[in-house]
Amino acid sequence: MSGGVEIPRNDWFRLSLKVTVGETEADLAPILTEIVLSLPPDVLAAEDLEDLVAEARFYPTLPDGRHFALDGGPIAPLIKAFQELTGLAGEMHLADAETAWRIAEALEGSGLPFAGREAVEGLVRRLRALTDPASVPVPPGLEARLRPYQHQGVGWLLALSEAGFGGVLADDMGLGKTLQALALLVARHLAPGGTGRPSLVVVPTSLVATWRREARRFAPGLRVLVLHGPDRGARFGEIPDNDVVLTTYPLLHRDHETLFAQPWDVAILDEAQAVKNPAAALAKHSRKVDARMRLALTGTPLENNLEELWAIFDWVNPGLLGTRSQFRESFRTPIETHGDVAANARLAQRTRPFLLQRTKETVAPDLPPRTEIVETVLLEGAQQGLYETIRVAMDKRVRDTLATKGLQASRITVLDALLKMRQAACDPALVKIPAARKVTRSAKRERLMDMLEPLVAEGRKVLVFSQFVEMLKLIEADIAARGWDYAMLTGRTRKRAEAIDRFQSGAVDLFLISLKAGGTGLTLTAADTVILYDPWWNPATERQAMDRAHRIGQTKPVFVYRLIADATVEAAIHDLQTRKQALADALFDEGQSGGFDMSEDDLLALFKPPASSAAP
């Protein structure tokens, strides 16, 4: 019997062990799996497992149904390595250098003649290079002074590209992911000889102008083609003549057949959480891209559940985390449902070489401090009565729906009920029922105006965020009545750049922004104060709003105020946020674990009147 190692060209992370028995070639992994399953649990758990296997004889099955005799001695090292290092349906995955090296040592120790050691050793060298990328000079053609952590990031990206892997750059918002990605593109396209292929960058529509501006500023030597607008089809023929092609996620739905017929050098997804739903058409289209390297940029690789992380990594490095069902069995269910610390540690180990994530805390010398303050607002009188009326009605509606349809089928009803309660907490004017028309006072809006009075008098530069455009219009009316100058940005704003420039230049001190229009892609370092008028379900979304002001280029301390209506669903959501963020952070901390999914009891708790923090 002899063996060989095969690493598929399109899947660096799956190791195939081919064994030859006589004239029959078979995959050794199923054979080893059969042997492991035949061993009693006490033998598998024994410290001297290798010795016990060496003394045994096995009769595994070949693909044609025949059995053959196999002495345990030669395969004992392989059995131990296989038992320790597999977990995805009996497949060996080589996501880190030490795993790959132990497989090679086990093969060597088996005494069996085998071919392919050079391939494994080469993979080990490439994987080890990712853990400590050598310091590299700033790529010629990049007109920027990189901060130390950005320099490290560029070195990591270059190590990834040279090794033939993809990666996820998950730095906090505002730490320069776009600049680091541009440095990679400059190094590849402006080097002598070039790459022979253009690179593709897919971004949210709101970031097209940002990427074009940053490329002109930091990488003027790159030839950038922007495919946007109704006449973009006339420019498809220019794709091979450019270094970088910039398009958007919405246009990918329409243009994917043309774009993916072109081979690319680097394919980049900015705000890559856009493909977090693996069943969505956008995620399926993106997997068809033919590129030498895939790079995902996102400040939130994990927002709600582990499957989102799998979706991003499955695009970046297909096969790294197994299939969707394998990932669910080996990682998601053990971690989210059972709080399995060991599974969490294995997942962190497997993704670590291909994930670079720095927080603002790690680059504190580059940023002034940020102070976060929760402003609790008490609903009183008619507004409190309106909220309580809606809460009771929604509680009954949700309970009835859960009883008849179950949790999964009640999603729309639950979200609609939560929306009505949140609107009542924000301002009665948002609630479209006759009873709300009689309620003229809004505790939160009055508190906001009380806060803005001294801020405006002091000359502070303030961002006010809300999810509700209609809420911003109510605030706008209050501001206009006081004679304050302001700018406003919503999805309906046509002169977006003009509104941003008015604030950044100092022409106005107040900037009203809807979450959808301004939650990502803006640099508003003129601001020193951020007010989050209504809390958002996901803490990552709140951080993105804060990061409009608290990012590289900011020179002043930043104050962030959250307005929370006490004893309402807003307070319940705020309590949940702390739990959710801790769970998300646990993925990258091997010592932590936890579950993600809300139970029916957790959900119903949102419809109960929480105890007031102002109560005696």
C-alpha positions in Angstrom: 0.0 0.0 0.0 1.3 3.5 -0.9 -0.3 7.0 -0.6 -0.2 10.4 -2.1 -1.3 13.9 -1.1 -3.5 15.9 -3.4 -4.4 19.6 -2.8 -7.1 20.6 -5.3 -6.1 23.7 -7.3 -9.4 25.4 -6.6 -9.5 24.6 -2.9 -6.3 25.0 -1.0 -7.9 24.0 2.3 -9.1 20.4 1.6 -6.5 17.6 1.8 -7.1 14.5 -0.2 -5.2 11.4 0.8 -5.1 8.9 -2.1 -4.1 5.3 -1.2 -3.2 2.6 -3.7 -4.0 -1.0 -2.7 -2.8 -3.3 -5.4 -4.1 -1.7 -8.6 -7.0 0.0 -6.9 -6.8 3.7 -5.9 -9.0 5.0 -3.1 -9.4 8.0 -0.9 -7.9 7.2 2.4 -10.1 9.7 4.4 -13.2 7.4 4.3 -11.1 4.4 5.2 -9.6 6.2 8.2 -13.2 7.4 9.2 -14.4 3.8 9.1 -11.5 2.7 11.3 -12.1 5.6 13.8 -15.8 4.8 14.0 -15.0 1.1 14.7 -12.9 1.9 17.7 -14.6 1.9 21.2 -14.9 5.4 22.9 -12.5 4.4 25.7 -9.8 3.6 23.1 -10.4 6.9 21.2 -10.1 8.8 24.5 -7.0 6.9 25.7 -3.7 8.7 25.9 -1.9 5.7 24.4 -4.3 5.7 21.4 -1.4 5.4 19.0 0.0 2.3 20.7 -3.3 0.6 20.9 -4.0 1.2 17.2 -0.5 -0.1 16.3 -1.2 -3.5 18.0 -4.5 -4.0 16.1 -5.5 -5.2 12.6 -8.3 -3.7 10.5 -10.3 -4.8 7.5 -11.7 -1.6 5.9 -13.8 -1.5 2.7 -12.6 -0.4 -0.7 -14.9 1.5 -3.1 -15.7 -1.7 -5.0 -16.9 -3.4 -1.8 -13.9 -5.6 -1.2 -12.2 -5.7 2.2 -8.4 -5.7 2.7 -6.2 -6.4 5.7 -4.4 -3.4 7.1 -2.0 -3.6 10.0 -2.4 -0.8 12.6 1.3 0.0 12.9 1.8 2.0 9.8 -1.4 4.0 10.1 -1.3 4.6 13.9 0.2 8.2 13.5 -2.4 8.9 10.8 -5.3 7.7 13.0 -4.3 10.0 15.8 -3.8 13.0 13.5 -7.0 12.3 11.7 -9.1 12.1 14.9 -7.6 15.4 16.2 -7.7 17.4 13.0 -10.9 16.5 11.2 -14.4 17.5 12.0 -16.2 18.3 8.7 -17.6 15.0 7.5 -14.2 13.3 7.7 -12.4 15.8 5.5 -9.0 17.3 6.5 -8.9 21.0 6.3 -5.6 22.9 6.2 -6.5 26.4 7.4 -3.4 26.9 9.5 0.3 26.0 9.1 0.5 23.8 12.2 -2.4 21.6 11.1 -0.8 21.1 7.7 2.6 20.4 9.2 1.1 17.8 11.6 -0.5 16.0 8.7 2.8 15.9 6.9 4.6 14.5 10.0 1.9 11.9 10.5 2.4 10.7 6.9 6.2 10.7 7.4 5.8 8.7 10.6 3.6 6.1 9.0 6.5 4.6 7.2 4.3 4.3 4.1 5.8 5.5 0.8 3.9 8.6 -0.2 4.2 11.5 -2.7 3.2 15.1 -2.3 5.2 16.2 0.7 6.5 19.1 -1.3 3.0 20.4 -1.9 2.2 20.3 1.8 5.5 21.9 2.8 4.8 24.7 0.3 1.4 25.2 1.7 2.9 25.4 5.2 5.3 28.1 4.2 2.6 30.2 2.6 0.3 29.9 5.6 3.1 30.7 8.1 3.9 33.8 6.0 0.5 35.2 6.8 1.0 35.2 10.5 3.9 37.5 10.4 4.0 39.4 7.1 7.4 40.9 6.4 7.6 44.7 6.6 7.2 46.0 3.0 8.0 49.5 1.7 5.1 51.7 0.6 4.2 50.5 -2.9 5.7 52.9 -5.5 2.8 54.9 -6.9 0.9 55.2 -3.6 0.8 58.8 -2.6 0.0 58.4 1.1 1.7 58.2 4.4 0.6 54.9 6.0 0.2 54.7 9.7 1.9 51.7 11.4 -1.2 49.5 11.6 -2.0 50.4 7.9 1.5 49.4 6.9 1.0 46.1 8.7 -2.3 45.6 6.9 -0.8 46.2 3.5 2.0 43.7 4.3 -0.7 41.2 5.2 -2.6 41.8 2.0 0.5 41.4 -0.1 1.4 38.2 1.7 -2.1 36.9 1.1 -1.9 37.7 -2.6 1.5 36.2 -3.0 0.4 33.0 -1.3 -2.7 32.7 -3.5 -5.3 33.2 -0.7 -8.2 35.6 -0.2 -8.8 37.5 3.0 -11.2 39.6 5.1 -10.0 43.0 6.2 -12.3 43.8 9.1 -10.9 46.9 10.7 -13.2 49.2 12.5 -14.9 51.9 10.4 -12.7 54.9 9.8 -9.3 53.1 10.1 -8.6 53.2 6.3 -9.7 49.9 4.8 -10.1 51.7 1.4 -6.6 53.1 1.5 -5.1 49.6 2.4 -7.0 48.0 -0.5 -5.8 50.7 -2.9 -2.2 50.1 -1.7 -2.7 46.4 -2.7 -4.0 47.4 -6.1 -1.1 49.8 -6.7 1.4 47.2 -5.7 -0.1 44.7 -8.2 -1.0 46.9 -11.1 1.8 49.5 -11.1 4.6 47.0 -10.6 6.8 46.4 -13.7 5.0 44.0 -16.0 1.6 44.6 -14.4 -0.9 41.8 -13.9 -2.4 41.3 -17.4 -5.9 41.6 -15.9 -7.9 44.4 -14.4 -9.3 44.2 -10.9 -12.9 44.5 -9.9 -14.2 46.5 -7.0 -17.9 46.2 -6.0 -19.3 48.8 -3.6 -22.6 50.2 -2.3 -23.9 53.0 -4.5 -23.2 55.5 -1.8 -19.4 54.7 -1.9 -18.8 55.2 -5.6 -17.8 58.8 -5.2 -15.6 57.9 -2.2 -13.7 55.3 -4.0 -13.2 57.5 -7.1 -12.0 60.4 -4.9 -9.7 58.2 -2.8 -8.2 56.6 -5.9 -7.5 60.0 -7.5 -5.9 61.2 -4.3 -3.8 58.2 -3.2 -3.3 56.2 -6.4 -3.4 58.7 -9.4 -1.4 56.2 -11.5 -4.3 53.6 -11.5 -6.6 53.7 -14.5 -10.0 53.5 -12.9 -13.2 52.8 -14.9 -16.5 53.6 -13.2 -19.4 51.5 -14.5 -22.4 53.4 -13.2 -25.4 55.0 -14.8 -27.7 54.1 -17.7 -24.9 54.5 -20.3 -22.4 52.2 -18.6 -23.0 49.4 -21.2 -21.3 51.5 -23.8 -18.1 51.3 -21.7 -17.9 47.6 -21.2 -15.4 47.4 -24.1 -13.0 49.6 -22.0 -12.7 47.0 -19.2 -9.5 45.3 -20.4 -7.8 48.7 -20.9 -8.1 49.7 -17.2 -6.5 48.7 -14.0 -9.5 48.9 -11.7 -13.2 48.6 -12.6 -15.7 50.0 -10.1 -19.3 48.9 -10.0 -22.1 48.6 -7.4 -24.1 45.9 -5.8 -27.4 46.8 -7.4 -25.8 46.8 -10.8 -24.2 43.4 -10.2 -27.7 41.9 -10.5 -27.9 43.3 -14.1 -24.3 43.1 -15.3 -23.0 40.0 -13.7 -23.0 37.9 -16.9 -20.8 40.5 -18.7 -18.6 41.2 -15.7 -18.0 37.6 -14.7 -17.1 36.6 -18.3 -14.0 38.7 -17.7 -11.1 37.2 -15.7 -9.9 39.5 -12.9 -6.7 39.9 -10.9 -8.2 41.0 -7.6 -12.0 41.0 -6.8 -12.9 43.3 -3.9 -16.3 43.5 -2.1 -16.5 46.7 0.0 -19.1 46.5 2.8 -19.0 42.8 2.1 -21.8 42.2 4.6 -24.0 42.8 1.5 -23.4 39.1 0.6 -24.1 37.8 4.1 -27.2 35.9 3.0 -25.9 33.0 1.1 -29.3 32.2 -0.4 -29.7 35.7 -1.9 -29.2 36.2 -5.7 -26.4 38.8 -5.0 -24.4 36.3 -3.0 -24.9 33.6 -5.6 -23.8 35.9 -8.4 -20.7 37.0 -6.6 -19.4 33.4 -6.3 -19.1 33.2 -10.0 -16.3 35.7 -10.2 -13.0 34.5 -11.8 -10.2 36.2 -9.8 -6.7 35.4 -8.7 -7.5 36.9 -5.3 -10.7 37.8 -3.4 -10.8 40.4 -0.7 -13.7 41.3 1.5 -13.7 44.7 3.3 -16.2 45.0 6.2 -16.3 46.5 9.6 -18.9 43.9 10.6 -18.0 40.4 9.5 -20.5 39.1 12.0 -23.7 41.0 12.8 -26.5 38.5 13.7 -25.4 34.9 13.4 -22.4 32.7 12.4 -23.9 31.9 9.0 -23.1 35.4 7.9 -19.4 34.8 8.7 -19.6 31.6 6.7 -21.1 33.3 3.7 -18.3 35.9 3.6 -15.5 33.4 4.1 -17.1 31.0 1.6 -16.8 33.8 -1.0 -13.2 34.7 0.0 -11.8 31.2 0.3 -14.2 28.6 -0.8 -13.9 25.4 1.2 -12.2 26.9 4.2 -15.2 26.4 6.5 -16.7 23.5 4.6 -20.2 23.5 3.0 -23.1 25.3 4.6 -24.5 22.2 6.2 -21.0 21.1 7.4 -20.4 24.5 9.0 -23.8 24.4 10.7 -23.0 20.9 12.1 -19.4 21.5 13.2 -19.6 25.2 14.3 -22.8 27.1 14.2 -25.0 24.7 16.2 -22.3 23.8 18.8 -21.4 27.5 19.4 -24.8 29.2 19.1 -27.0 26.5 20.7 -24.6 24.8 23.1 -22.0 27.4 23.9 -19.2 25.0 22.9 -15.9 26.8 23.8 -13.8 24.2 21.9 -15.8 24.6 18.7 -15.5 28.4 19.1 -11.7 28.1 19.5 -11.4 25.8 16.4 -13.4 28.3 14.3 -11.2 31.2 15.5 -8.1 29.2 14.7 -9.3 28.3 11.3 -10.2 31.9 10.3 -7.4 33.7 12.0 -4.8 33.6 9.2 -7.3 35.1 6.7 -8.9 37.7 8.9 -7.3 41.0 10.0 -9.4 43.0 12.4 -8.1 46.0 14.4 -10.3 48.2 16.7 -9.9 51.8 17.4 -8.6 50.8 20.9 -5.6 49.1 19.3 -4.7 52.3 17.4 -5.6 54.7 20.3 -2.6 57.0 19.7 -4.0 57.9 16.3 -7.4 59.0 17.6 -8.7 61.4 20.3 -11.0 59.9 23.0 -14.7 59.1 22.4 -17.2 59.5 25.2 -20.5 57.6 25.0 -23.5 58.9 27.1 -27.0 57.4 27.5 -29.6 60.1 27.8 -32.7 58.5 29.4 -36.0 60.2 28.6 -39.2 59.6 30.5 -42.5 59.4 28.6 -45.2 61.1 30.5 -48.9 61.9 30.3 -50.7 61.3 27.0 -47.6 60.0 25.2 -47.0 57.4 27.9 -50.7 56.4 27.7 -50.4 56.1 23.9 -47.3 54.0 24.1 -48.9 51.7 26.7 -52.0 51.3 24.6 -49.9 50.2 21.6 -47.7 48.0 23.7 -50.7 46.0 25.1 -52.3 45.6 21.7 -49.0 44.5 20.1 -48.2 42.1 22.9 -51.6 40.3 22.3 -51.2 40.4 18.5 -47.7 38.8 18.7 -48.7 36.2 21.3 -51.6 35.1 19.1 -49.5 34.9 16.0 -46.8 32.9 17.8 -49.4 30.5 19.1 -50.8 29.8 15.6 -47.8 30.1 13.3 -44.7 29.6 15.4 -41.6 31.8 15.8 -40.1 31.4 12.3 -43.4 32.2 10.5 -44.2 35.2 12.7 -41.3 37.4 11.7 -43.3 40.0 9.7 -45.8 40.4 12.5 -43.1 40.8 15.2 -41.2 43.3 13.2 -44.3 45.4 12.5 -45.3 45.3 16.1 -41.8 46.4 17.2 -41.9 49.2 14.6 -45.1 50.6 16.0 -43.8 50.6 19.5 -40.6 52.3 18.5 -42.4 55.0 16.6 -44.6 55.7 19.6 -41.5 56.0 21.8 -39.8 58.4 19.3 -42.7 60.7 18.5 -46.5 60.3 18.5 -46.6 62.0 15.1 -45.0 58.9 13.6 -48.0 56.7 14.7 -50.7 56.5 12.0 -53.7 55.9 14.2 -56.5 58.3 15.2 -55.6 58.3 18.9 -52.1 59.5 18.2 -53.3 62.7 16.6 -54.5 64.0 19.9 -51.0 63.6 21.5 -49.0 66.8 20.7 -46.0 66.5 23.0 -42.9 64.3 22.3 -40.6 63.8 25.3 -37.6 62.8 23.1 -38.0 65.6 20.7 -38.2 68.1 23.5 -35.1 66.6 25.1 -33.3 66.8 21.8 -34.0 70.5 21.5 -32.9 71.1 25.1 -29.6 69.4 24.2 -29.1 71.3 20.9 -29.6 74.7 22.5 -26.3 74.8 24.4 -24.5 72.8 21.7 -25.4 75.3 19.0 -24.5 78.2 21.4 -21.1 76.7 22.0 -20.4 76.3 18.3 -20.4 72.5 18.4 -20.6 70.5 15.2 -23.4 68.0 15.6 -24.6 65.0 13.7 -28.2 63.8 14.5 -29.0 60.3 13.2 -32.4 58.6 13.0 -33.8 55.6 11.1 -37.0 57.4 10.3 -36.9 60.1 7.6 -40.2 61.4 8.9 -38.6 61.9 12.3 -35.9 63.9 10.8 -38.4 66.1 9.1 -40.1 66.8 12.4 -36.7 67.7 13.9 -36.0 69.8 10.8 -39.1 71.9 11.5 -38.1 72.5 15.1 -34.6 73.6 14.0 -35.9 75.8 11.3 -38.3 77.5 13.8 -35.3 78.4 15.9 -33.4 79.9 13.0 -30.5 77.5 13.1 -28.6 76.7 9.9 -28.5 73.0 9.1 -27.8 70.4 6.3 -29.9 67.2 5.8 -29.1 63.9 4.1 -31.7 61.2 3.4 -32.2 58.8 0.6 -34.1 61.5 -1.3 -31.3 64.1 -1.1 -30.1 64.8 -4.7 -27.1 67.0 -4.0 -25.5 64.7 -1.5 -21.9 66.0 -2.0 -23.1 69.6 -1.5 -24.8 68.7 1.8 -21.7 67.0 3.1 -19.4 69.9 2.0 -21.6 72.4 3.7 -21.1 70.6 7.0 -17.5 69.8 6.6 -16.6 73.3 5.5 -18.2 74.9 8.6 -21.1 76.6 6.7 -23.6 74.8 9.1 -23.2 73.3 12.5 -26.1 70.8 12.4 -26.3 67.8 10.1 -29.5 65.6 10.1 -28.8 62.2 8.6 -30.9 59.1 8.0 -29.3 55.8 8.8 -29.9 54.4 5.3 -28.3 57.4 3.5 -25.5 58.1 5.9 -24.8 55.0 8.0 -21.7 54.1 5.9 -19.3 55.7 3.5 -19.2 59.2 5.0 -16.2 61.0 6.5 -17.5 63.8 8.8 -14.5 64.7 10.9 -15.7 68.2 11.3 -18.2 66.8 13.9 -17.4 66.6 17.5 -20.9 65.4 18.7 -23.1 62.6 17.5 -26.7 62.1 18.7 -28.4 58.8 18.0 -32.1 59.8 18.3 -33.4 56.2 18.2 -31.5 53.0 19.1 -30.8 50.4 16.5 -31.2 46.7 16.8 -27.6 45.9 15.9 -24.8 47.6 17.9 -22.6 47.4 14.8 -24.9 49.8 13.1 -24.6 52.3 15.9 -20.9 52.0 15.8 -20.9 52.8 12.0 -22.9 56.0 12.7 -20.5 57.0 15.4 -17.6 56.3 13.1 -18.7 59.0 10.7 -17.0 61.4 13.1 -14.7 59.2 15.1 -12.2 58.2 12.5 -8.8 58.9 11.2 -8.4 62.6 10.5 -10.4 63.6 13.6 -8.5 65.9 15.9 -11.1 66.7 18.6 -12.7 64.5 21.3 -16.0 63.1 20.2 -19.1 62.8 22.4 -21.9 60.3 21.5 -25.3 60.6 23.0 -28.0 57.9 22.8 -31.5 59.0 23.5 -33.4 56.1 25.1 -37.1 56.3 26.1 -37.2 54.7 29.5 -39.6 51.8 30.3 -40.1 51.2 26.5 -39.0 48.8 23.9 -36.0 51.1 23.3 -34.7 50.3 26.8 -35.2 46.6 26.1 -33.3 46.9 22.8 -30.5 48.8 24.5 -30.2 46.0 27.1 -30.0 43.4 24.3 -27.3 45.3 22.5 -24.7 44.7 25.2 -25.4 40.9 25.1 -25.3 40.8 21.3 -21.9 42.7 21.0 -20.4 40.4 23.7 -21.4 37.4 21.6 -20.1 38.8 18.4 -16.7 39.6 20.0 -16.5 36.0 21.4 -15.9 34.6 18.0 -12.4 36.2 17.9 -11.6 35.4 21.5 -11.0 31.7 22.0 -11.8 32.0 25.7 -15.4 33.2 25.1 -18.5 31.5 23.9 -22.2 32.0 23.8 -25.5 31.7 21.8 -26.9 34.0 19.3 -30.5 33.2 18.5 -33.4 34.8 20.4 -35.8 32.4 22.1 -39.6 33.0 22.1 -39.3 34.1 25.7 -36.6 36.7 24.8 -38.8 38.0 22.1 -41.9 38.3 24.3 -39.8 40.2 26.9 -39.5 43.1 24.4 -43.3 43.6 24.7 -43.3 43.8 28.5 -43.1 47.1 30.3 -39.5 47.1 31.6 -38.9 48.5 35.1 -38.1 52.2 34.8 -34.5 53.2 35.6 -35.9 56.3 37.2 -38.1 54.4 39.6 -37.3 54.7 43.3 
